[in-house]
Amino acid sequence: MNSETKIGFSSKQSEKDYGRSASSAEWELLKPFAPPSQDTLAESLPLIHDFATAVSALNVAPTQLILDIGAGACWCSDWLQRLNLRTVSVDISLDLLKVGRTRLLQSGAARVVVGDIECLPFANAAFDRVVCLNALHHIANRAAALSEICRILQPTGVVVFSEPGKGHSDRPTSVAAVRDFGVLEREMLIPDFIRACHAAGFADVCLKPLSYMIPSVDLRLDDWRALQALARRRRPLRALHKIGKNLLEFFGLAKTGLLFEEAFTIHVIRVLRGLIEEHPILVAYKDRVNT
């Protein structure tokens, strides 16, 4: 058994034991909402955002079947079910799925399956959609996991990944999770992630670059109206140039010279790039007909 295999085996056992060792049943029953007298705002808001973004990107119909991979205690499946969508939840941890089953029965059916993402217990083309929220970064053999996801999808299937990205491994919470529970906390770097999806058999892979609000960029009502007016013009290239100039004016940068335009552009690009790298959201299509 090589070192990579040993790491994978050890981390899988840690994932199986996590439901017991973390002692977080109350949180798992209510997630992403806070248990009484607890402050989970910093964790809850990103989860709510990621769910909304993922479901929007799935482009799912009520008749289609969704697999929630790395479902844990099934909070995502619960919310999908409350939207009258059909789900199956799979996770390696029996303890977390027991909590999830209790939760799912409050909103409908509880279709939960104990399974390893690297060897999913489902037939080929069994699902129309797959959602994977903050799960793949725990997996040792990502290539095997991605190949399995591609295998169990219909030819027109779609999977949405929402995963922690650059810098995740070094964050204090990640370091503590590895130390205290033995789980893997790996960062998902965008180029490697996209290449791995293609290698697994996905025909097309798209990064969703505008999934997050940019806190340092604001438009007032008059600004927005001006942008709308420019966008309606019949000469889009000229309008685009004017939009750029007006944006510079909005932010007090509309002075003569290229320096200010470059400074503004670099600022926006850096902010946006940081947000995308920190938590990439990818949509992988099994067939190009979906795009």
NUNU-350492 format. One record per residue: x, y, z of N, C-alpha, C in turn. Coordinates in steps of 0.02 Angstrom, whole numbers. Layout:
    nxx    nyy    nzz   caxx   cayy   cazz    cxx    cyy    czz
      X      Y      Z      X      Y      Z      X      Y      Z
...
//
This chain:
    nxx    nyy    nzz   caxx   cayy   cazz    cxx    cyy    czz
     43    -60      0      0      0      0     44     62      0
     39    104    -53     81    163    -57     55    218    -11
     94    272     -5     76    325     42     11    359     24
     -2    369    -42    -64    401    -64   -124    358    -45
   -117    292    -55   -171    246    -37   -184    246     38
   -129    248     77   -136    250    150   -172    313    172
   -155    370    141   -188    433    158   -262    428    142
   -278    400     83   -347    394     63   -386    349    110
   -357    292    129   -390    246    174   -402    278    242
   -350    311    268   -355    344    333   -408    399    333
   -408    440    280   -456    495    278   -527    470    270
   -536    415    234   -604    386    226   -630    363    293
   -587    331    332   -609    309    399   -626    369    442
   -587    422    435   -600    483    474   -666    514    453
   -682    512    388   -746    538    365   -804    497    392
   -794    431    395   -845    387    423   -858    402    497
   -804    418    532   -809    430    604   -828    502    621
   -827    546    571   -835    617    585   -900    633    620
   -954    599    600  -1019    613    631  -1019    603    705
   -978    555    729   -974    543    801   -923    589    833
   -865    596    802   -810    632    834   -823    707    837
   -859    735    789   -870    807    787   -923    830    837
   -965    784    859  -1018    800    908  -1058    861    887
  -1082    860    824  -1117    918    796  -1187    901    772
  -1220    853    805  -1285    831    782  -1336    887    781
  -1333    932    830  -1382    987    833  -1374   1033    773
  -1312   1049    756  -1297   1091    698  -1319   1056    634
  -1305    991    628  -1321    954    567  -1396    950    556
  -1435    948    609  -1507    945    603  -1537   1011    578
  -1502   1066    593  -1529   1133    577  -1492   1167    519
  -1433   1144    503  -1390   1173    452  -1429   1192    389
  -1420   1252    364  -1370   1303    379  -1392   1354    432
  -1445   1339    468  -1469   1385    520  -1438   1369    587
  -1432   1418    630  -1395   1411    692  -1436   1377    746
  -1406   1332    784  -1438   1306    845  -1448   1363    895
  -1492   1355    943  -1504   1408    992  -1440   1432   1026
  -1434   1497   1032  -1379   1529   1068  -1311   1520   1034
  -1310   1500    970  -1247   1494    934  -1244   1545    877
  -1184   1569    864  -1173   1616    809  -1139   1580    752
  -1177   1564    700  -1149   1529    642  -1154   1571    578
  -1162   1636    586  -1174   1679    529  -1119   1674    476
  -1057   1672    498  -1001   1669    451  -1002   1605    409
  -1027   1551    437  -1032   1488    401  -1098   1481    364
  -1151   1506    394  -1218   1497    366  -1229   1534    301
  -1208   1597    299  -1222   1637    239  -1189   1609    176
  -1125   1587    178  -1097   1557    117  -1133   1493     96
  -1157   1454    144  -1193   1393    127  -1258   1409     91
  -1294   1458    116  -1357   1478     85  -1344   1504     14
  -1292   1545      8  -1274   1572    -58  -1255   1516   -106
  -1213   1469    -83  -1190   1415   -126  -1248   1372   -149
  -1296   1360   -105  -1354   1320   -124  -1393   1354   -180
  -1408   1418   -171  -1447   1454   -222  -1410   1455   -289
  -1345   1467   -287  -1305   1469   -348  -1304   1401   -383
  -1295   1348   -343  -1291   1281   -371  -1356   1259   -403
  -1412   1271   -370  -1476   1251   -397  -1492   1289   -461
  -1475   1353   -462  -1485   1393   -522  -1444   1365   -580
  -1382   1346   -566  -1338   1320   -619  -1357   1250   -642
  -1391   1212   -599  -1412   1144   -616  -1462   1143   -673
  -1504   1195   -677  -1556   1197   -729  -1596   1133   -728
  -1625   1117   -670  -1658   1053   -659  -1733   1059   -666
  -1765   1006   -690  -1837   1001   -696  -1864    957   -639
  -1927    967   -618  -1955    927   -563  -1955    852   -577
  -1956    832   -639  -1958    760   -656  -1889    728   -653
  -1837    767   -649  -1769    740   -651  -1745    718   -582
  -1699    671   -581  -1674    643   -518  -1604    672   -504
  -1596    698   -443  -1533    730   -423  -1497    687   -372
  -1432    678   -382  -1390    645   -332  -1352    698   -293
  -1361    698   -227  -1325    743   -182  -1265    705   -156
  -1206    722   -182  -1144    685   -166  -1109    716   -107
  -1085    673    -61  -1055    698      0  -1107    735     41
  -1166    706     44  -1225    741     72  -1220    754    146
  -1178    717    182  -1174    726    254  -1241    713    286
  -1266    761    323  -1331    754    356  -1388    781    312
  -1375    788    248  -1427    797    197  -1462    865    198
  -1428    917    220  -1462    982    221  -1479   1005    150
  -1434    993    103  -1447   1013     34  -1505    973      4
  -1506    908     17  -1561    866     -7  -1627    888     24
  -1625    906     87  -1685    930    122  -1713    992     87
  -1670   1039     72  -1693   1101     39  -1718   1086    -32
  -1683   1043    -68  -1705   1024   -135  -1774    991   -132
  -1783    948    -83  -1847    914    -75  -1903    963    -59
  -1887   1014    -20  -1938   1065     -4  -1955   1108    -65
  -1914   1104   -117  -1929   1137   -181  -1963   1089   -229
  -1986   1032   -202  -2021    980   -242  -1976    949   -295
  -1913    942   -279  -1865    908   -323  -1848    840   -294
  -1833    792   -337  -1820    723   -317  -1745    713   -306
  -1728    686   -248  -1657    679   -230  -1641    610   -202
  -1578    592   -210  -1548    535   -174  -1485    563   -141
  -1475    546    -78  -1417    571    -41  -1367    515    -30
  -1304    527    -46  -1252    477    -34  -1195    507      6
  -1170    469     54  -1114    492     96  -1080    430    124
  -1017    438    141   -978    383    169   -991    373    243
  -1021    423    276  -1033    420    348  -1104    398    364
  -1111    338    392  -1176    313    412  -1206    356    467
  -1165    380    513  -1191    421    568  -1222    486    543
  -1190    519    496  -1218    580    469  -1282    566    429
  -1283    511    393  -1343    494    354  -1402    477    400
  -1388    450    458  -1442    438    506  -1475    504    528
  -1432    553    540  -1458    620    556  -1497    647    496
  -1469    638    437  -1501    662    376  -1568    628    364
  -1573    564    378  -1636    529    368  -1690    558    413
  -1672    572    475  -1720    604    522  -1743    671    494
  -1697    708    467  -1713    774    440  -1756    769    378
  -1739    724    332  -1776    718    270  -1848    695    280
  -1859    653    329  -1926    627    341  -1974    683    362
  -1947    739    383  -1989    796    402  -2015    834    340
  -1982    823    283  -2003    859    223  -2025    813    166
  -2023    747    178  -2044    701    126  -2009    634    132
  -1986    608     75  -1953    543     75  -1880    550     97
  -1853    493    121  -1783    492    142  -1746    439    103
  -1720    458     45  -1682    411      4  -1608    423     16
  -1580    385     62  -1510    394     82  -1472    329     69
  -1410    335     47  -1369    278     30  -1299    288     57
  -1272    239     93  -1203    241    115  -1159    221     55
  -1112    263     37  -1071    248    -21  -1009    290    -25
   -960    265    -61   -895    298    -72   -897    332   -139
   -883    396   -141   -885    434   -203   -836    407   -255
   -784    372   -233   -735    343   -280   -760    278   -310
   -816    252   -284   -845    190   -311   -920    192   -294
   -957    232   -330  -1027    244   -314  -1071    182   -327
  -1117    167   -281  -1158    107   -287  -1221    118   -329
  -1211    145   -389  -1268    159   -433  -1251    135   -504
  -1304    121   -542  -1296     99   -611  -1274    156   -656
  -1248    139   -713  -1231    190   -763  -1292    232   -781
  -1281    297   -791  -1334    342   -814  -1396    341   -769
  -1386    335   -704  -1443    330   -658  -1472    398   -639
  -1435    452   -650  -1457    518   -626  -1454    570   -681
  -1500    618   -676  -1502    674   -723  -1455    731   -702
  -1449    740   -637  -1410    795   -610  -1372    771   -549
  -1315    803   -536  -1275    791   -476  -1257    858   -445
  -1264    863   -379  -1242    923   -344  -1190    901   -293
  -1135    938   -291  -1079    921   -246  -1057    985   -211
  -1081    996   -151  -1066   1057   -114  -1014   1043    -60
   -954   1069    -69   -902   1065    -18   -887    993      3
   -881    949    -46   -867    878    -31   -805    852    -67
   -795    872   -129   -741    843   -169   -672    858   -140
   -665    913   -105   -599    931    -78   -578    885    -21
   -624    843      3   -607    793     55   -582    727     25
   -586    720    -41   -574    656    -74   -501    649    -94
   -472    590    -79   -402    578    -95   -392    567   -170
   -434    526   -200   -428    510   -272   -481    547   -311
   -467    608   -328   -516    649   -363   -531    623   -433
   -481    595   -466   -491    569   -533   -543    513   -533
   -537    468   -485   -586    413   -480   -655    440   -464
   -658    489   -419   -723    518   -400   -757    552   -460
   -719    591   -497   -748    625   -555   -769    576   -609
   -731    523   -619   -750    472   -668   -815    438   -648
   -823    426   -583   -885    395   -559   -945    441   -568
   -935    505   -555   -990    552   -564  -1011    554   -638
   -962    555   -682   -977    554   -753  -1014    490   -773
   -993    435   -744  -1024    370   -761  -1097    366   -743
  -1116    392   -684  -1185    383   -660  -1232    437   -688
  -1205    484   -726  -1247    536   -757  -1276    513   -824
  -1336    536   -838  -1366    528   -904  -1322    562   -956
  -1328    543  -1020  -1288    576  -1072  -1297    652  -1073
  -1356    675  -1054  -1369    748  -1052  -1361    775   -981
  -1327    738   -938  -1321    756   -867  -1276    815   -854
  -1287    845   -795  -1249    904   -773  -1231    895   -700
  -1170    914   -682  -1149    915   -612  -1125    986   -595
  -1144   1008   -536  -1121   1073   -511  -1077   1061   -449
  -1017   1088   -451   -971   1084   -394   -965   1154   -363
   -967   1156   -298   -952   1217   -261   -902   1198   -207
   -839   1218   -217   -785   1192   -175   -739   1248   -151
   -708   1240    -92   -659   1288    -69   -597   1286   -114
   -569   1343   -127   -514   1347   -174   -448   1367   -144
   -414   1413   -177   -346   1432   -159   -343   1457    -86
   -294   1429    -49   -283   1450     20   -322   1411     71
   -367   1367     49   -410   1331     96   -370   1288    145
   -320   1254    119   -281   1207    161   -247   1241    220
   -230   1305    212   -192   1340    263   -235   1378    313
   -300   1378    302   -343   1415    349   -345   1380    416
   -351   1418    470   -351   1388    538   -404   1334    547
   -464   1344    518   -516   1293    525   -497   1228    490
   -463   1234    433   -441   1174    396   -386   1138    434
   -338   1176    459   -283   1146    497   -310   1110    558
   -359   1141    592   -389   1110    651   -427   1047    633
   -463   1047    577   -501    988    556   -455    929    541
   -399    943    508   -351    890    493   -321    863    557
   -303    908    602   -271    889    665   -319    851    711
   -380    875    718   -426    848    768   -465    787    742
   -480    786    676   -524    733    651   -492    690    597
   -434    710    571   -399    669    522   -428    671    452
   -472    719    438   -502    724    371   -455    761    324
   -465    752    259   -426    789    209   -457    857    198
   -416    908    193   -439    976    178   -395   1004    123
   -409    985     61   -368   1005      5   -402   1062    -34
   -361   1107    -61   -389   1162    -99   -400   1140   -172
   -451   1168   -202   -468   1152   -272   -444   1210   -316
   -388   1199   -350   -360   1251   -394   -394   1246   -462
   -416   1302   -488   -461   1304   -546   -433   1268   -607
   -371   1282   -631   -347   1247   -691   -345   1171   -683
   -320   1148   -625   -317   1076   -613   -387   1046   -610
   -433   1081   -579   -501   1058   -571   -534   1049   -640
   -528   1098   -682   -559   1095   -749   -527   1039   -790
   -461   1034   -788   -427    980   -826   -448    912   -801
   -456    904   -736   -477    840   -708   -547    821   -730
   -591    870   -735   -660    856   -759   -658    832   -832
   -619    865   -873   -613    844   -943   -584    773   -947
   -532    760   -908   -500    694   -909   -548    639   -886
   -596    657   -844   -645    608   -819   -699    592   -870
   -703    631   -923   -752    617   -975   -803    670   -988
   -800    726   -952   -849    779   -964   -830    818  -1027
   -879    829  -1070   -866    861  -1134   -854    936  -1128
   -886    966  -1078   -880   1039  -1071   -881   1057   -997
   -839   1104   -978   -834   1125   -908   -832   1201   -906
   -875   1231   -866   -880   1304   -862   -870   1328   -791
   -831   1380   -784   -823   1415   -720   -874   1471   -716
   -908   1477   -660   -957   1530   -651   -922   1589   -617
   -899   1639   -655   -856   1691   -627   -892   1747   -591
   -957   1753   -601   -994   1809   -571  -1044   1784   -520
  -1026   1733   -482  -1071   1705   -433  -1072   1743   -368
  -1024   1787   -358  -1018   1822   -295  -1025   1897   -303
  -1054   1929   -252  -1055   2001   -249   -983   2026   -240
   -968   2083   -270   -903   2114   -260   -912   2172   -211
   -894   2163   -148   -909   2213    -96   -880   2282   -110
   -824   2285   -145   -791   2350   -155   -815   2386   -217
   -864   2359   -253   -891   2391   -312   -965   2406   -300
   -983   2470   -301  -1052   2491   -287  -1079   2535   -344
  -1143   2526   -359  -1177   2570   -406  -1238   2600   -372
  -1244   2666   -375  -1303   2699   -349  -1358   2696   -403
  -1419   2719   -385  -1476   2715   -431  -1462   2752   -496
  -1435   2812   -491  -1420   2850   -552  -1367   2815   -594
  -1319   2783   -560  -1268   2746   -596  -1299   2688   -635
  -1343   2652   -602  -1375   2594   -633  -1418   2616   -693
  -1454   2671   -685  -1495   2696   -740  -1452   2715   -800
  -1395   2745   -786  -1349   2763   -840  -1324   2702   -876
  -1307   2650   -839  -1284   2587   -870  -1339   2556   -912
  -1401   2557   -886  -1457   2529   -924  -1465   2566   -990
  -1461   2632   -987  -1469   2672  -1048  -1415   2657  -1099
  -1354   2649  -1075  -1298   2634  -1120  -1306   2564  -1150
  -1330   2517  -1109  -1338   2448  -1133  -1390   2442  -1188
  -1438   2489  -1189  -1492   2486  -1239  -1472   2519  -1306
  -1414   2549  -1308  -1394   2583  -1370  -1382   2533  -1426
  -1390   2556  -1487  -1385   2511  -1544  -1313   2497  -1565
  -1268   2536  -1541  -1198   2527  -1559  -1161   2500  -1499
  -1160   2433  -1490  -1134   2404  -1428  -1061   2418  -1414
  -1019   2420  -1466   -948   2432  -1453   -937   2503  -1427
   -971   2550  -1459   -965   2619  -1436   -996   2625  -1366
  -1052   2591  -1356  -1084   2592  -1290  -1038   2563  -1237
  -1004   2508  -1255   -959   2477  -1207   -903   2524  -1187
   -877   2560  -1235   -824   2609  -1220   -851   2663  -1173
   -912   2685  -1185   -941   2737  -1143   -957   2710  -1073
   -978   2646  -1071   -989   2616  -1005   -925   2618   -964
   -869   2600   -997   -805   2601   -962   -788   2670   -937
   -799   2720   -979   -784   2789   -958   -830   2811   -902
   -894   2792   -907   -941   2811   -854   -926   2776   -788
   -904   2714   -792   -885   2679   -731   -827   2715   -697
   -781   2739   -737   -725   2776   -708   -751   2839   -673
   -801   2871   -703   -830   2930   -672   -865   2913   -607
   -901   2855   -606   -937   2835   -546   -890   2828   -487
   -829   2803   -502   -782   2790   -448   -730   2846   -441
   -744   2902   -471   -699   2959   -463   -633   2952   -498
   -631   2911   -550   -568   2898   -585   -566   2927   -655
   -618   2963   -674   -623   2987   -743   -581   3049   -754
   -517   3042   -751   -472   3096   -765   -433   3078   -828
   -400   3126   -856   -364   3113   -918   -306   3066   -905
   -291   3026   -956   -234   2982   -950   -256   2910   -941
   -214   2864   -965   -229   2793   -963   -217   2763   -894
   -177   2796   -853   -159   2769   -788   -220   2753   -745
   -269   2799   -745   -327   2789   -702   -369   2730   -727
   -378   2724   -792   -416   2668   -820   -382   2602   -802
   -316   2600   -809   -280   2539   -794   -286   2522   -720
   -281   2573   -677   -285   2561   -605   -353   2533   -586
   -406   2562   -615   -473   2538   -600   -482   2466   -625
   -462   2453   -687   -469   2387   -716   -432   2335   -675
   -370   2350   -657   -330   2304   -617   -363   2291   -550
   -391   2343   -519   -424   2335   -454   -482   2286   -459
   -526   2297   -508   -584   2253   -516   -563   2182   -531
   -515   2174   -576   -492   2107   -594   -463   2070   -534
   -423   2105   -494   -393   2073   -436   -445   2052   -385
   -494   2095   -373   -547   2078   -325   -587   2019   -350
   -606   2020   -413   -646   1966   -442   -607   1901   -443
   -543   1904   -463   -502   1844   -466   -496   1812   -397
   -485   1854   -346   -479   1827   -278   -542   1791   -256
   -600   1819   -271   -663   1787   -251   -673   1721   -288
   -657   1720   -352   -666   1659   -392   -618   1604   -368
   -555   1622   -356   -506   1573   -335   -521   1546   -265
   -549   1588   -223   -562   1568   -153   -616   1515   -148
   -665   1517   -193   -718   1467   -191   -747   1458   -261
   -713   1418   -303   -736   1409   -372   -801   1370   -376
   -844   1391   -422   -906   1354   -437   -901   1332   -509
   -901   1267   -520   -893   1238   -586   -956   1199   -606
   -974   1204   -670  -1028   1164   -698   -997   1120   -752
  -1005   1054   -746   -977   1007   -794  -1034    972   -831
  -1030    973   -897  -1082    943   -939  -1054    878   -969
  -1093    825   -964  -1071    762   -993  -1070    765  -1069
  -1115    805  -1097  -1119    812  -1169  -1123    886  -1188
  -1094    906  -1242  -1092    976  -1261  -1161   1003  -1282
  -1209    960  -1292  -1276    982  -1313  -1308   1025  -1260
  -1284   1022  -1197  -1313   1061  -1143  -1295   1134  -1147
  -1242   1152  -1181  -1217   1221  -1178  -1251   1264  -1230
//
